[in-house]
Amino acid sequence: MQIKKQKSLIQEIRDEYQAEVKKLKRKKFLLKAKLLLTIVLPVFIILLSVKVIKTFVRIKVRDIFSKKPRDAKGTENAENVQVSKSQKQEQTQEQTSPEPEPLKPAVPVPAVMTPVEKEIITPVPVVTESVTVSE
């Protein structure tokens, strides 16, 4: 059996203080977690969802306005579409170009490239004066 040493008054106060600090740190962490989960995270989710909805609407509007015009019922005329396809095929057969255009680069390329002159820099030693201590 081990004999427990009796703690001095200062050691007991220090132990109580450390326990209290540990409890306060835990409470501080829990408060930060609650604030993050109840205020910051919902606001972030709402802002992100608004941005997603705006992008979705922009894509849908672009799709709607880029499609061919529709008739009064909201459907395309199947006969008109087939006729226009056959007309396009006839036009492409008549207007075949002998040679495709060459692709242009996205970045302009200079016509003449000149080499850059290099200058070699040599280090110059710095001369310092000696310091004397006067008494």
N, CA, C and O atoms as a GROMACS GRO file, in nm:
protein
  540
    1MET      N    1   0.083  -0.116   0.000
    1MET     CA    2   0.000   0.000   0.000
    1MET      C    3   0.088   0.124   0.000
    1MET      O    4   0.190   0.132   0.069
    2GLN      N    5   0.045   0.217  -0.079
    2GLN     CA    6   0.125   0.338  -0.094
    2GLN      C    7   0.066   0.449  -0.008
    2GLN      O    8  -0.055   0.468   0.000
    3ILE      N    9   0.154   0.520   0.055
    3ILE     CA   10   0.110   0.629   0.141
    3ILE      C   11   0.100   0.755   0.057
    3ILE      O   12   0.195   0.792  -0.012
    4LYS      N   13  -0.018   0.822   0.063
    4LYS     CA   14  -0.037   0.945  -0.014
    4LYS      C   15   0.024   1.061   0.063
    4LYS      O   16   0.010   1.076   0.185
    5LYS      N   17   0.093   1.141  -0.016
    5LYS     CA   18   0.149   1.260   0.047
    5LYS      C   19   0.042   1.366   0.056
    5LYS      O   20  -0.039   1.383  -0.036
    6GLN      N   21   0.043   1.436   0.164
    6GLN     CA   22  -0.054   1.543   0.179
    6GLN      C   23  -0.008   1.662   0.097
    6GLN      O   24   0.107   1.706   0.106
    7LYS      N   25  -0.102   1.716   0.014
    7LYS     CA   26  -0.068   1.829  -0.071
    7LYS      C   27  -0.071   1.957   0.010
    7LYS      O   28  -0.148   1.974   0.104
    8SER      N   29   0.016   2.045  -0.032
    8SER     CA   30   0.017   2.174   0.037
    8SER      C   31  -0.100   2.257  -0.016
    8SER      O   32  -0.164   2.221  -0.115
    9LEU      N   33  -0.128   2.366   0.049
    9LEU     CA   34  -0.238   2.453   0.012
    9LEU      C   35  -0.218   2.510  -0.128
    9LEU      O   36  -0.315   2.522  -0.204
   10ILE      N   37  -0.097   2.544  -0.163
   10ILE     CA   38  -0.067   2.600  -0.296
   10ILE      C   39  -0.090   2.495  -0.404
   10ILE      O   40  -0.145   2.528  -0.509
   11GLN      N   41  -0.051   2.370  -0.380
   11GLN     CA   42  -0.073   2.264  -0.479
   11GLN      C   43  -0.222   2.238  -0.499
   11GLN      O   44  -0.265   2.216  -0.612
   12GLU      N   45  -0.301   2.240  -0.392
   12GLU     CA   46  -0.445   2.220  -0.406
   12GLU      C   47  -0.510   2.333  -0.486
   12GLU      O   48  -0.596   2.307  -0.570
   13ILE      N   49  -0.470   2.454  -0.460
   13ILE     CA   50  -0.523   2.570  -0.533
   13ILE      C   51  -0.486   2.559  -0.681
   13ILE      O   52  -0.568   2.586  -0.768
   14ARG      N   53  -0.361   2.520  -0.709
   14ARG     CA   54  -0.316   2.506  -0.847
   14ARG      C   55  -0.394   2.396  -0.920
   14ARG      O   56  -0.431   2.414  -1.037
   15ASP      N   57  -0.419   2.284  -0.853
   15ASP     CA   58  -0.496   2.176  -0.914
   15ASP      C   59  -0.640   2.220  -0.944
   15ASP      O   60  -0.693   2.189  -1.050
   16GLU      N   61  -0.704   2.291  -0.849
   16GLU     CA   62  -0.838   2.342  -0.873
   16GLU      C   63  -0.840   2.442  -0.988
   16GLU      O   64  -0.932   2.442  -1.070
   17TYR      N   65  -0.739   2.524  -0.994
   17TYR     CA   66  -0.729   2.624  -1.101
   17TYR      C   67  -0.714   2.555  -1.238
   17TYR      O   68  -0.778   2.595  -1.335
   18GLN      N   69  -0.630   2.453  -1.244
   18GLN     CA   70  -0.611   2.381  -1.370
   18GLN      C   71  -0.741   2.311  -1.414
   18GLN      O   72  -0.773   2.308  -1.532
   19ALA      N   73  -0.815   2.255  -1.318
   19ALA     CA   74  -0.942   2.190  -1.350
   19ALA      C   75  -1.042   2.292  -1.402
   19ALA      O   76  -1.115   2.264  -1.497
   20GLU      N   77  -1.046   2.409  -1.342
   20GLU     CA   78  -1.137   2.515  -1.385
   20GLU      C   79  -1.100   2.566  -1.524
   20GLU      O   80  -1.189   2.591  -1.607
   21VAL      N   81  -0.971   2.580  -1.551
   21VAL     CA   82  -0.926   2.623  -1.684
   21VAL      C   83  -0.965   2.520  -1.789
   21VAL      O   84  -1.007   2.555  -1.899
   22LYS      N   85  -0.953   2.392  -1.755
   22LYS     CA   86  -0.990   2.285  -1.848
   22LYS      C   87  -1.140   2.290  -1.878
   22LYS      O   88  -1.180   2.273  -1.993
   23LYS      N   89  -1.224   2.314  -1.774
   23LYS     CA   90  -1.367   2.325  -1.796
   23LYS      C   91  -1.401   2.445  -1.884
   23LYS      O   92  -1.487   2.435  -1.972
   24LEU      N   93  -1.334   2.557  -1.862
   24LEU     CA   94  -1.360   2.677  -1.942
   24LEU      C   95  -1.319   2.658  -2.088
   24LEU      O   96  -1.387   2.706  -2.179
   25LYS      N   97  -1.208   2.589  -2.110
   25LYS     CA   98  -1.166   2.561  -2.248
   25LYS      C   99  -1.268   2.474  -2.319
   25LYS      O  100  -1.299   2.497  -2.436
   26ARG      N  101  -1.322   2.376  -2.249
   26ARG     CA  102  -1.424   2.288  -2.307
   26ARG      C  103  -1.550   2.367  -2.341
   26ARG      O  104  -1.608   2.350  -2.449
   27LYS      N  105  -1.592   2.455  -2.249
   27LYS     CA  106  -1.710   2.538  -2.274
   27LYS      C  107  -1.687   2.630  -2.394
   27LYS      O  108  -1.777   2.652  -2.475
   28LYS      N  109  -1.566   2.685  -2.405
   28LYS     CA  110  -1.533   2.775  -2.516
   28LYS      C  111  -1.541   2.699  -2.649
   28LYS      O  112  -1.594   2.751  -2.747
   29PHE      N  113  -1.487   2.577  -2.650
   29PHE     CA  114  -1.491   2.496  -2.773
   29PHE      C  115  -1.635   2.464  -2.812
   29PHE      O  116  -1.671   2.474  -2.929
   30LEU      N  117  -1.717   2.425  -2.714
   30LEU     CA  118  -1.857   2.393  -2.743
   30LEU      C  119  -1.933   2.515  -2.795
   30LEU      O  120  -2.017   2.502  -2.884
   31LEU      N  121  -1.905   2.631  -2.739
   31LEU     CA  122  -1.970   2.754  -2.784
   31LEU      C  123  -1.930   2.785  -2.929
   31LEU      O  124  -2.015   2.824  -3.010
   32LYS      N  125  -1.802   2.769  -2.962
   32LYS     CA  126  -1.757   2.792  -3.099
   32LYS      C  127  -1.824   2.695  -3.195
   32LYS      O  128  -1.866   2.733  -3.305
   33ALA      N  129  -1.835   2.569  -3.154
   33ALA     CA  130  -1.898   2.468  -3.240
   33ALA      C  131  -2.045   2.502  -3.262
   33ALA      O  132  -2.095   2.489  -3.374
   34LYS      N  133  -2.116   2.543  -3.158
   34LYS     CA  134  -2.257   2.579  -3.172
   34LYS      C  135  -2.274   2.698  -3.265
   34LYS      O  136  -2.362   2.698  -3.352
   35LEU      N  137  -2.190   2.800  -3.248
   35LEU     CA  138  -2.198   2.917  -3.337
   35LEU      C  139  -2.170   2.879  -3.482
   35LEU      O  140  -2.238   2.927  -3.573
   36LEU      N  141  -2.073   2.795  -3.502
   36LEU     CA  142  -2.039   2.753  -3.638
   36LEU      C  143  -2.155   2.676  -3.701
   36LEU      O  144  -2.190   2.701  -3.816
   37LEU      N  145  -2.213   2.583  -3.627
   37LEU     CA  146  -2.319   2.499  -3.683
   37LEU      C  147  -2.454   2.571  -3.695
   37LEU      O  148  -2.534   2.535  -3.781
   38THR      N  149  -2.479   2.671  -3.610
   38THR     CA  150  -2.611   2.736  -3.614
   38THR      C  151  -2.613   2.866  -3.692
   38THR      O  152  -2.720   2.907  -3.738
   39ILE      N  153  -2.500   2.932  -3.710
   39ILE     CA  154  -2.500   3.062  -3.779
   39ILE      C  155  -2.416   3.058  -3.907
   39ILE      O  156  -2.468   3.088  -4.015
   40VAL      N  157  -2.291   3.022  -3.897
   40VAL     CA  158  -2.200   3.032  -4.010
   40VAL      C  159  -2.234   2.931  -4.119
   40VAL      O  160  -2.243   2.967  -4.236
   41LEU      N  161  -2.252   2.807  -4.083
   41LEU     CA  162  -2.278   2.702  -4.182
   41LEU      C  163  -2.410   2.722  -4.257
   41LEU      O  164  -2.411   2.708  -4.379
   42PRO      N  165  -2.521   2.755  -4.191
   42PRO     CA  166  -2.644   2.780  -4.267
   42PRO      C  167  -2.632   2.900  -4.362
   42PRO      O  168  -2.684   2.894  -4.474
   43VAL      N  169  -2.566   3.005  -4.321
   43VAL     CA  170  -2.547   3.121  -4.409
   43VAL      C  171  -2.464   3.080  -4.530
   43VAL      O  172  -2.496   3.119  -4.642
   44PHE      N  173  -2.361   3.003  -4.508
   44PHE     CA  174  -2.277   2.956  -4.619
   44PHE      C  175  -2.359   2.870  -4.715
   44PHE      O  176  -2.346   2.883  -4.837
   45ILE      N  177  -2.441   2.782  -4.662
   45ILE     CA  178  -2.524   2.694  -4.746
   45ILE      C  179  -2.624   2.776  -4.826
   45ILE      O  180  -2.645   2.749  -4.944
   46ILE      N  181  -2.685   2.876  -4.765
   46ILE     CA  182  -2.781   2.960  -4.836
   46ILE      C  183  -2.713   3.037  -4.948
   46ILE      O  184  -2.765   3.041  -5.060
   47LEU      N  185  -2.598   3.098  -4.921
   47LEU     CA  186  -2.527   3.172  -5.025
   47LEU      C  187  -2.485   3.082  -5.140
   47LEU      O  188  -2.495   3.120  -5.256
   48LEU      N  189  -2.438   2.963  -5.107
   48LEU     CA  190  -2.397   2.869  -5.211
   48LEU      C  191  -2.516   2.824  -5.294
   48LEU      O  192  -2.505   2.813  -5.417
   49SER      N  193  -2.629   2.799  -5.231
   49SER     CA  194  -2.747   2.756  -5.306
   49SER      C  195  -2.799   2.868  -5.396
   49SER      O  196  -2.845   2.841  -5.506
   50VAL      N  197  -2.791   2.994  -5.352
   50VAL     CA  198  -2.832   3.106  -5.436
   50VAL      C  199  -2.744   3.113  -5.560
   50VAL      O  200  -2.794   3.134  -5.671
   51LYS      N  201  -2.616   3.096  -5.542
   51LYS     CA  202  -2.524   3.099  -5.656
   51LYS      C  203  -2.553   2.985  -5.753
   51LYS      O  204  -2.551   3.004  -5.874
   52VAL      N  205  -2.580   2.866  -5.701
   52VAL     CA  206  -2.612   2.750  -5.786
   52VAL      C  207  -2.741   2.775  -5.863
   52VAL      O  208  -2.749   2.744  -5.982
   53ILE      N  209  -2.843   2.831  -5.796
   53ILE     CA  210  -2.970   2.858  -5.863
   53ILE      C  211  -2.952   2.962  -5.973
   53ILE      O  212  -3.009   2.948  -6.081
   54LYS      N  213  -2.874   3.066  -5.946
   54LYS     CA  214  -2.848   3.168  -6.050
   54LYS      C  215  -2.781   3.105  -6.172
   54LYS      O  216  -2.818   3.133  -6.286
   55THR      N  217  -2.682   3.020  -6.148
   55THR     CA  218  -2.613   2.955  -6.260
   55THR      C  219  -2.708   2.864  -6.336
   55THR      O  220  -2.706   2.861  -6.459
   56PHE      N  221  -2.792   2.790  -6.264
   56PHE     CA  222  -2.888   2.700  -6.328
   56PHE      C  223  -2.986   2.778  -6.416
   56PHE      O  224  -3.014   2.739  -6.529
   57VAL      N  225  -3.038   2.890  -6.363
   57VAL     CA  226  -3.131   2.972  -6.439
   57VAL      C  227  -3.062   3.030  -6.562
   57VAL      O  228  -3.122   3.034  -6.670
   58ARG      N  229  -2.939   3.076  -6.548
   58ARG     CA  230  -2.865   3.132  -6.662
   58ARG      C  231  -2.847   3.026  -6.772
   58ARG      O  232  -2.861   3.057  -6.890
   59ILE      N  233  -2.816   2.903  -6.733
   59ILE     CA  234  -2.799   2.796  -6.832
   59ILE      C  235  -2.932   2.766  -6.900
   59ILE      O  236  -2.936   2.750  -7.022
   60LYS      N  237  -3.041   2.758  -6.823
   60LYS     CA  238  -3.171   2.728  -6.882
   60LYS      C  239  -3.216   2.839  -6.976
   60LYS      O  240  -3.270   2.810  -7.083
   61VAL      N  241  -3.195   2.965  -6.939
   61VAL     CA  242  -3.233   3.077  -7.026
   61VAL      C  243  -3.152   3.072  -7.155
   61VAL      O  244  -3.206   3.095  -7.263
   62ARG      N  245  -3.024   3.042  -7.145
   62ARG     CA  246  -2.940   3.033  -7.264
   62ARG      C  247  -2.988   2.920  -7.355
   62ARG      O  248  -2.990   2.935  -7.477
   63ASP      N  249  -3.027   2.807  -7.296
   63ASP     CA  250  -3.078   2.696  -7.376
   63ASP      C  251  -3.210   2.732  -7.444
   63ASP      O  252  -3.230   2.698  -7.561
   64ILE      N  253  -3.298   2.800  -7.373
   64ILE     CA  254  -3.427   2.837  -7.430
   64ILE      C  255  -3.410   2.930  -7.550
   64ILE      O  256  -3.474   2.910  -7.653
   65PHE      N  257  -3.324   3.031  -7.537
   65PHE     CA  258  -3.310   3.129  -7.644
   65PHE      C  259  -3.220   3.082  -7.756
   65PHE      O  260  -3.219   3.143  -7.863
   66SER      N  261  -3.146   2.975  -7.737
   66SER     CA  262  -3.061   2.926  -7.844
   66SER      C  263  -3.131   2.824  -7.933
   66SER      O  264  -3.079   2.790  -8.039
   67LYS      N  265  -3.249   2.775  -7.893
   67LYS     CA  266  -3.322   2.676  -7.972
   67LYS      C  267  -3.398   2.743  -8.085
   67LYS      O  268  -3.415   2.865  -8.087
   68LYS      N  269  -3.444   2.661  -8.181
   68LYS     CA  270  -3.520   2.710  -8.296
   68LYS      C  271  -3.657   2.758  -8.250
   68LYS      O  272  -3.707   2.712  -8.147
   69PRO      N  273  -3.718   2.851  -8.326
   69PRO     CA  274  -3.851   2.899  -8.288
   69PRO      C  275  -3.955   2.787  -8.298
   69PRO      O  276  -3.941   2.697  -8.381
   70ARG      N  277  -4.056   2.792  -8.215
   70ARG     CA  278  -4.158   2.688  -8.210
   70ARG      C  279  -4.290   2.745  -8.262
   70ARG      O  280  -4.308   2.866  -8.270
   71ASP      N  281  -4.382   2.656  -8.296
   71ASP     CA  282  -4.511   2.702  -8.342
   71ASP      C  283  -4.602   2.737  -8.224
   71ASP      O  284  -4.555   2.737  -8.110
   72ALA      N  285  -4.728   2.765  -8.247
   72ALA     CA  286  -4.819   2.813  -8.143
   72ALA      C  287  -4.840   2.709  -8.032
   72ALA      O  288  -4.863   2.745  -7.917
   73LYS      N  289  -4.833   2.582  -8.067
   73LYS     CA  290  -4.854   2.476  -7.966
   73LYS      C  291  -4.731   2.453  -7.880
   73LYS      O  292  -4.739   2.384  -7.778
   74GLY      N  293  -4.618   2.509  -7.919
   74GLY     CA  294  -4.496   2.492  -7.842
   74GLY      C  295  -4.413   2.375  -7.889
   74GLY      O  296  -4.315   2.338  -7.825
   75THR      N  297  -4.453   2.314  -8.005
   75THR     CA  298  -4.376   2.203  -8.058
   75THR      C  299  -4.322   2.240  -8.194
   75THR      O  300  -4.384   2.321  -8.264
   76GLU      N  301  -4.213   2.185  -8.232
   76GLU     CA  302  -4.154   2.212  -8.363
   76GLU      C  303  -4.231   2.134  -8.469
   76GLU      O  304  -4.279   2.024  -8.444
   77ASN      N  305  -4.241   2.193  -8.587
   77ASN     CA  306  -4.303   2.125  -8.700
   77ASN      C  307  -4.207   2.020  -8.750
   77ASN      O  308  -4.098   2.054  -8.798
   78ALA      N  309  -4.244   1.894  -8.742
   78ALA     CA  310  -4.154   1.786  -8.782
   78ALA      C  311  -4.130   1.789  -8.932
   78ALA      O  312  -4.020   1.759  -8.977
   79GLU      N  313  -4.233   1.825  -9.011
   79GLU     CA  314  -4.216   1.830  -9.155
   79GLU      C  315  -4.119   1.940  -9.196
   79GLU      O  316  -4.033   1.920  -9.282
   80ASN      N  317  -4.132   2.056  -9.133
   80ASN     CA  318  -4.043   2.168  -9.165
   80ASN      C  319  -3.899   2.134  -9.129
   80ASN      O  320  -3.806   2.171  -9.200
   81VAL      N  321  -3.882   2.063  -9.019
   81VAL     CA  322  -3.747   2.027  -8.977
   81VAL      C  323  -3.686   1.929  -9.076
   81VAL      O  324  -3.569   1.943  -9.112
   82GLN      N  325  -3.764   1.830  -9.122
   82GLN     CA  326  -3.711   1.734  -9.217
   82GLN      C  327  -3.680   1.800  -9.350
   82GLN      O  328  -3.578   1.769  -9.412
   83VAL      N  329  -3.768   1.891  -9.397
   83VAL     CA  330  -3.745   1.962  -9.523
   83VAL      C  331  -3.620   2.047  -9.514
   83VAL      O  332  -3.539   2.050  -9.607
   84SER      N  333  -3.605   2.117  -9.401
   84SER     CA  334  -3.488   2.203  -9.387
   84SER      C  335  -3.360   2.120  -9.382
   84SER      O  336  -3.256   2.164  -9.433
   85LYS      N  337  -3.365   2.001  -9.323
   85LYS     CA  338  -3.246   1.915  -9.319
   85LYS      C  339  -3.206   1.870  -9.458
   85LYS      O  340  -3.088   1.870  -9.492
   86SER      N  341  -3.307   1.831  -9.539
   86SER     CA  342  -3.275   1.786  -9.675
   86SER      C  343  -3.222   1.903  -9.759
   86SER      O  344  -3.135   1.884  -9.843
   87GLN      N  345  -3.275   2.023  -9.737
   87GLN     CA  346  -3.226   2.141  -9.810
   87GLN      C  347  -3.082   2.172  -9.770
   87GLN      O  348  -3.000   2.207  -9.855
   88LYS      N  349  -3.052   2.158  -9.644
   88LYS     CA  350  -2.915   2.184  -9.598
   88LYS      C  351  -2.817   2.085  -9.658
   88LYS      O  352  -2.705   2.122  -9.695
   89GLN      N  353  -2.858   1.959  -9.670
   89GLN     CA  354  -2.770   1.859  -9.728
   89GLN      C  355  -2.742   1.891  -9.875
   89GLN      O  356  -2.630   1.875  -9.922
   90GLU      N  357  -2.844   1.936  -9.948
   90GLU     CA  358  -2.824   1.973 -10.088
   90GLU      C  359  -2.731   2.093 -10.100
   90GLU      O  360  -2.645   2.097 -10.188
   91GLN      N  361  -2.749   2.191 -10.012
   91GLN     CA  362  -2.665   2.310 -10.017
   91GLN      C  363  -2.520   2.276  -9.984
   91GLN      O  364  -2.428   2.331 -10.045
   92THR      N  365  -2.498   2.188  -9.890
   92THR     CA  366  -2.360   2.154  -9.854
   92THR      C  367  -2.292   2.077  -9.965
   92THR      O  368  -2.171   2.089  -9.984
   93GLN      N  369  -2.368   1.997 -10.040
   93GLN     CA  370  -2.308   1.924 -10.153
   93GLN      C  371  -2.270   2.019 -10.264
   93GLN      O  372  -2.169   1.998 -10.332
   94GLU      N  373  -2.349   2.124 -10.285
   94GLU     CA  374  -2.321   2.220 -10.392
   94GLU      C  375  -2.205   2.313 -10.354
   94GLU      O  376  -2.128   2.353 -10.441
   95GLN      N  377  -2.192   2.346 -10.227
   95GLN     CA  378  -2.093   2.444 -10.185
   95GLN      C  379  -1.974   2.379 -10.115
   95GLN      O  380  -1.932   2.427 -10.010
   96THR      N  381  -1.921   2.276 -10.170
   96THR     CA  382  -1.803   2.214 -10.109
   96THR      C  383  -1.682   2.297 -10.142
   96THR      O  384  -1.656   2.326 -10.259
   97SER      N  385  -1.608   2.336 -10.041
   97SER     CA  386  -1.488   2.417 -10.063
   97SER      C  387  -1.371   2.324 -10.092
   97SER      O  388  -1.360   2.218 -10.030
   98PRO      N  389  -1.283   2.362 -10.186
   98PRO     CA  390  -1.173   2.274 -10.223
   98PRO      C  391  -1.071   2.256 -10.112
   98PRO      O  392  -1.009   2.150 -10.102
   99GLU      N  393  -1.053   2.357 -10.028
   99GLU     CA  394  -0.944   2.351  -9.930
   99GLU      C  395  -0.988   2.420  -9.801
   99GLU      O  396  -1.037   2.533  -9.807
  100PRO      N  397  -0.974   2.356  -9.686
  100PRO     CA  398  -1.015   2.422  -9.561
  100PRO      C  399  -0.917   2.533  -9.524
  100PRO      O  400  -0.800   2.530  -9.562
  101GLU      N  401  -0.967   2.630  -9.448
  101GLU     CA  402  -0.882   2.741  -9.405
  101GLU      C  403  -0.785   2.692  -9.297
  101GLU      O  404  -0.822   2.611  -9.213
  102PRO      N  405  -0.661   2.741  -9.300
  102PRO     CA  406  -0.566   2.701  -9.196
  102PRO      C  407  -0.604   2.761  -9.062
  102PRO      O  408  -0.656   2.873  -9.055
  103LEU      N  409  -0.579   2.687  -8.957
  103LEU     CA  410  -0.611   2.735  -8.823
  103LEU      C  411  -0.509   2.839  -8.779
  103LEU      O  412  -0.389   2.825  -8.801
  104LYS      N  413  -0.560   2.945  -8.716
  104LYS     CA  414  -0.472   3.050  -8.666
  104LYS      C  415  -0.441   3.022  -8.520
  104LYS      O  416  -0.526   2.972  -8.446
  105PRO      N  417  -0.318   3.052  -8.477
  105PRO     CA  418  -0.286   3.030  -8.336
  105PRO      C  419  -0.360   3.129  -8.247
  105PRO      O  420  -0.390   3.241  -8.289
  106ALA      N  421  -0.390   3.088  -8.125
  106ALA     CA  422  -0.462   3.173  -8.032
  106ALA      C  423  -0.376   3.290  -7.987
  106ALA      O  424  -0.428   3.399  -7.960
  107VAL      N  425  -0.245   3.270  -7.978
  107VAL     CA  426  -0.153   3.374  -7.935
  107VAL      C  427  -0.073   3.417  -8.057
  107VAL      O  428  -0.019   3.333  -8.128
  108PRO      N  429  -0.063   3.550  -8.082
  108PRO     CA  430   0.016   3.593  -8.197
  108PRO      C  431   0.162   3.554  -8.180
  108PRO      O  432   0.221   3.571  -8.074
  109VAL      N  433   0.219   3.503  -8.287
  109VAL     CA  434   0.359   3.459  -8.285
  109VAL      C  435   0.442   3.566  -8.355
  109VAL      O  436   0.408   3.606  -8.466
  110PRO      N  437   0.551   3.613  -8.293
  110PRO     CA  438   0.633   3.714  -8.360
  110PRO      C  439   0.700   3.656  -8.484
  110PRO      O  440   0.737   3.539  -8.488
  111ALA      N  441   0.716   3.742  -8.586
  111ALA     CA  442   0.775   3.697  -8.713
  111ALA      C  443   0.923   3.666  -8.696
  111ALA      O  444   0.971   3.564  -8.746
  112VAL      N  445   0.995   3.753  -8.626
  112VAL     CA  446   1.139   3.735  -8.610
  112VAL      C  447   1.170   3.732  -8.461
  112VAL      O  448   1.126   3.818  -8.385
  113MET      N  449   1.246   3.632  -8.422
  113MET     CA  450   1.286   3.624  -8.282
  113MET      C  451   1.432   3.664  -8.270
  113MET      O  452   1.518   3.608  -8.339
  114THR      N  453   1.461   3.759  -8.185
  114THR     CA  454   1.599   3.804  -8.166
  114THR      C  455   1.649   3.752  -8.033
  114THR      O  456   1.574   3.752  -7.935
  115PRO      N  457   1.774   3.706  -8.028
  115PRO     CA  458   1.827   3.656  -7.901
  115PRO      C  459   1.851   3.771  -7.803
  115PRO      O  460   1.881   3.883  -7.843
  116VAL      N  461   1.839   3.740  -7.677
  116VAL     CA  462   1.860   3.839  -7.572
  116VAL      C  463   2.007   3.834  -7.530
  116VAL      O  464   2.064   3.726  -7.510
  117GLU      N  465   2.067   3.953  -7.518
  117GLU     CA  466   2.208   3.958  -7.476
  117GLU      C  467   2.216   3.936  -7.326
  117GLU      O  468   2.135   3.989  -7.249
  118LYS      N  469   2.315   3.856  -7.285
  118LYS     CA  470   2.332   3.827  -7.143
  118LYS      C  471   2.452   3.904  -7.091
  118LYS      O  472   2.556   3.913  -7.156
  119GLU      N  473   2.436   3.958  -6.973
  119GLU     CA  474   2.546   4.029  -6.909
  119GLU      C  475   2.581   3.955  -6.781
  119GLU      O  476   2.494   3.931  -6.696
  120ILE      N  477   2.708   3.918  -6.767
  120ILE     CA  478   2.752   3.844  -6.650
  120ILE      C  479   2.798   3.945  -6.546
  120ILE      O  480   2.886   4.028  -6.572
  121ILE      N  481   2.739   3.938  -6.429
  121ILE     CA  482   2.772   4.031  -6.322
  121ILE      C  483   2.868   3.961  -6.227
  121ILE      O  484   2.841   3.852  -6.178
  122THR      N  485   2.982   4.028  -6.202
  122THR     CA  486   3.080   3.971  -6.108
  122THR      C  487   3.069   4.044  -5.976
  122THR      O  488   3.053   4.166  -5.974
  123PRO      N  489   3.076   3.974  -5.865
  123PRO     CA  490   3.065   4.039  -5.735
  123PRO      C  491   3.190   4.121  -5.703
  123PRO      O  492   3.303   4.082  -5.734
  124VAL      N  493   3.168   4.236  -5.641
  124VAL     CA  494   3.278   4.324  -5.602
  124VAL      C  495   3.289   4.319  -5.450
  124VAL      O  496   3.190   4.340  -5.380
  125PRO      N  497   3.409   4.291  -5.398
  125PRO     CA  498   3.422   4.285  -5.253
  125PRO      C  499   3.403   4.423  -5.190
  125PRO      O  500   3.445   4.525  -5.244
  126VAL      N  501   3.339   4.423  -5.074
  126VAL     CA  502   3.312   4.548  -5.003
  126VAL      C  503   3.424   4.570  -4.903
  126VAL      O  504   3.460   4.481  -4.826
  127VAL      N  505   3.479   4.692  -4.904
  127VAL     CA  506   3.588   4.727  -4.812
  127VAL      C  507   3.525   4.797  -4.693
  127VAL      O  508   3.453   4.896  -4.708
  128THR      N  509   3.552   4.743  -4.572
  128THR     CA  510   3.499   4.803  -4.450
  128THR      C  511   3.614   4.854  -4.366
  128THR      O  512   3.726   4.801  -4.369
  129GLU      N  513   3.585   4.956  -4.291
  129GLU     CA  514   3.687   5.013  -4.202
  129GLU      C  515   3.682   4.941  -4.069
  129GLU      O  516   3.576   4.897  -4.024
  130SER      N  517   3.797   4.930  -4.008
  130SER     CA  518   3.801   4.864  -3.877
  130SER      C  519   3.751   4.959  -3.770
  130SER      O  520   3.774   5.080  -3.778
  131VAL      N  521   3.684   4.905  -3.672
  131VAL     CA  522   3.628   4.986  -3.566
  131VAL      C  523   3.721   4.977  -3.446
  131VAL      O  524   3.762   4.868  -3.405
  132THR      N  525   3.753   5.092  -3.392
  132THR     CA  526   3.838   5.094  -3.271
  132THR      C  527   3.754   5.140  -3.155
  132THR      O  528   3.667   5.227  -3.168
  133VAL      N  529   3.781   5.080  -3.040
  133VAL     CA  530   3.706   5.113  -2.919
  133VAL      C  531   3.789   5.213  -2.842
  133VAL      O  532   3.904   5.186  -2.807
  134SER      N  533   3.730   5.330  -2.814
  134SER     CA  534   3.801   5.432  -2.736
  134SER      C  535   3.744   5.434  -2.596
  134SER      O  536   3.623   5.427  -2.575
  135GLU      N  537   3.834   5.444  -2.503
  135GLU     CA  538   3.790   5.442  -2.362
  135GLU      C  539   3.792   5.578  -2.304
  135GLU      O  540   3.759   5.595  -2.187
   0.00000   0.00000   0.00000
